[in-house]
Amino acid sequence: MNKLEEQNKLKEPRLLHHSELDSTNKFLQMISEEREYPSGTVILADYQTEGRGQAGNSWESERGKNLTFSVLLYPVDLPANKSFVISEMASLCVKYTLDQYLPDISVKWPNDVYYEDRKISGILIENKVIRSKIARSVIGIGINVNQMTFSPNIPNPVSMAQITGSPTCFDRMDVMDDFRPIFAQQSERLNQRCYDAIHNDYLDAIYRKEGYHKYARDKEVFDAKIYDIEPDGRLILERTDGSRSGYAFKEVTYVLENT
């Protein structure tokens, strides 16, 4: 390999596979400060000792059974107040990947991915902001692949293997290989500022996009339908009387109707 070929190879997104890390997000943030890795670079760990979810929640994953990884994104000229489009894009990438294996995959606001009424994937996004723009985004993703049992303390999890009934049905790296070109395609849409198109695709994929369903805020349970999601990520619900209200993450919860 000549010098030019070596330089071009360094510009290509890489997949760095580790047997164990404390957190793929933390590790990717650290190495990104030390060296300029290209957008789309993936850090994959067979096991995380400090796996994290949204709002400080932990992420349970049996060693070697699932996909736990982080992917690097350098958005082009993206204002910080429009950062939710990264969440929309990332969750669509997971949905489109799982669509190749399973039916009935949707995106539950803000960025969980569901099979029917059960969570198959979670996403944790950590952005670096410079001068009111997103300079770097580290997108942590967990996908339940071959795990057959989960802690009873975890609400409504499901894996690809549980859905199909086979603990050896899926090769994790095949799923990873399917994800990466989808991420490259969707991140290019983001960098071309196709924000409205991404948003519309996200709304089309949203969990409970049709009809009225039960939601809860504090001790109140009410029926509402999803009206829209604002650029800052606020969920707009329309109640049966036609009134609309916006909710930030954790201000409102979904009430599962078949439990």
Buried (B, 14 or more C-beta within 10 A) or exposed (E): EEEEEEEEEEEEBBBBEBEEBEBBBBBBBEBBEEEEBEBBBBBBBBBBEEBBBBEEEEBBBBEEBBBBBBBBBBBEEBEBEBBBBBBBBBBBBBBBBBBEBBEEBBBBBBBBBBBBBBBBBBBBBBBBBEEEBBEBBBBBBBBBBBBEEBEEEEEBBBBBBBBEEEBEEBEBEEBBEBBBEBBBEBBEBBBEBBBEEBBEBBBEBBBBEEEBBBBEEEEEEBBBBBBEBEBEBBBBBBBEEEEEBBBEBEEBEBEEEEE
